[in-house]
Amino acid sequence: MRQSEWTCLAVFAALSTALSCNAIWGISEGEIADDAGMLAAANYPTRILADATFVYWYSDGAKQLQRVRTSGGAPETLADSTYINGLAQDCRAVYWTTWHTEELPASVFKLAK
């Protein structure tokens, strides 16, 4: 399997006593210092993963599963989902799990890419 040309990073900023993450950045492998560029603004992105075409993340602030092209552009919302616990992918789909809540049982979801 060929590795993607992109490495995904979350930009962290210390706010008061909490650690906050608020942007998705892509950096080509190699010269990191000159090639950094923000791919998308994000509302507390967590559960980040990538393939050759997209970077996927769960926006904890917006409670949405989102993605952006590794080349940049506007983020797409793939699903509204509260309490995403895990995020995974294969060549055909993105999968995620959710926590048990008073309203819903713990679940596993699948969405074609």
DOGU-359464 format. One record per residue (C-alpha): residue in three letters; chain; x, y, z. Coordinates in steps of 0.1 Angstrom, whole numbers, plus 5000, padded with zeros to 4 digits. Example, Ala and Ser with C-alpha at 12.3 -4.5 7.8 and 13.67 -1.06 7.14 Angstrom:
REM DOGU-359464
{ALA A {5123 4955 5078}}
{SER A {5137 4989 5071}}
END
This chain:
REM DOGU-359464
{MET A {5000 5000 5000}}
{ARG A {5014 5034 4990}}
{GLN A {5016 5060 5017}}
{SER A {4998 5093 5012}}
{GLU A {5019 5123 5003}}
{TRP A {5002 5142 5031}}
{THR A {5007 5141 5068}}
{CYS A {4978 5154 5089}}
{LEU A {4983 5176 5119}}
{ALA A {4960 5192 5143}}
{VAL A {4970 5227 5155}}
{PHE A {4967 5230 5192}}
{ALA A {4965 5261 5212}}
{ALA A {4964 5264 5250}}
{LEU A {4934 5283 5261}}
{SER A {4932 5290 5298}}
{THR A {4937 5257 5315}}
{ALA A {4924 5236 5286}}
{LEU A {4941 5223 5254}}
{SER A {4921 5232 5223}}
{CYS A {4924 5221 5187}}
{ASN A {4910 5244 5160}}
{ALA A {4924 5237 5126}}
{ILE A {4934 5210 5102}}
{TRP A {4968 5214 5084}}
{GLY A {4984 5195 5056}}
{ILE A {5021 5192 5052}}
{SER A {5038 5174 5023}}
{GLU A {5064 5149 5035}}
{GLY A {5098 5165 5032}}
{GLU A {5103 5202 5037}}
{ILE A {5078 5209 5065}}
{ALA A {5087 5245 5074}}
{ASP A {5081 5259 5039}}
{ASP A {5051 5238 5029}}
{ALA A {5026 5242 5059}}
{GLY A {4992 5254 5049}}
{MET A {4958 5252 5066}}
{LEU A {4934 5228 5049}}
{ALA A {4903 5238 5068}}
{ALA A {4891 5257 5098}}
{ALA A {4875 5232 5122}}
{ASN A {4855 5234 5155}}
{TYR A {4875 5212 5179}}
{PRO A {4886 5185 5154}}
{THR A {4893 5151 5169}}
{ARG A {4894 5115 5155}}
{ILE A {4915 5126 5125}}
{LEU A {4924 5102 5097}}
{ALA A {4934 5106 5060}}
{ASP A {4937 5088 5027}}
{ALA A {4952 5100 4994}}
{THR A {4922 5122 4986}}
{PHE A {4907 5134 5019}}
{VAL A {4913 5142 5055}}
{TYR A {4884 5131 5077}}
{TRP A {4877 5143 5113}}
{TYR A {4850 5145 5139}}
{SER A {4842 5181 5148}}
{ASP A {4835 5179 5185}}
{GLY A {4822 5215 5186}}
{ALA A {4798 5211 5157}}
{LYS A {4790 5174 5164}}
{GLN A {4797 5165 5128}}
{LEU A {4818 5141 5108}}
{GLN A {4836 5162 5082}}
{ARG A {4862 5159 5054}}
{VAL A {4883 5182 5032}}
{ARG A {4904 5174 5002}}
{THR A {4941 5170 5008}}
{SER A {4945 5198 4983}}
{GLY A {4923 5221 5004}}
{GLY A {4889 5236 4998}}
{ALA A {4857 5239 5017}}
{PRO A {4850 5212 5043}}
{GLU A {4821 5188 5036}}
{THR A {4798 5176 5064}}
{LEU A {4792 5138 5060}}
{ALA A {4770 5132 5090}}
{ASP A {4756 5148 5121}}
{SER A {4765 5126 5150}}
{THR A {4769 5132 5187}}
{TYR A {4796 5115 5208}}
{ILE A {4817 5099 5181}}
{ASN A {4841 5075 5199}}
{GLY A {4861 5060 5171}}
{LEU A {4868 5066 5134}}
{ALA A {4882 5042 5108}}
{GLN A {4883 5037 5071}}
{ASP A {4890 5012 5043}}
{CYS A {4891 5019 5005}}
{ARG A {4853 5020 5002}}
{ALA A {4839 5036 5034}}
{VAL A {4844 5055 5066}}
{TYR A {4832 5039 5098}}
{TRP A {4825 5054 5132}}
{THR A {4812 5044 5166}}
{THR A {4792 5064 5190}}
{TRP A {4788 5063 5228}}
{HIS A {4757 5051 5245}}
{THR A {4734 5079 5255}}
{GLU A {4701 5082 5273}}
{GLU A {4685 5086 5238}}
{LEU A {4705 5061 5217}}
{PRO A {4724 5029 5222}}
{ALA A {4761 5026 5213}}
{SER A {4763 5021 5176}}
{VAL A {4785 5015 5146}}
{PHE A {4779 5035 5114}}
{LYS A {4792 5032 5078}}
{LEU A {4792 5057 5050}}
{ALA A {4805 5051 5015}}
{LYS A {4833 5074 5004}}
END
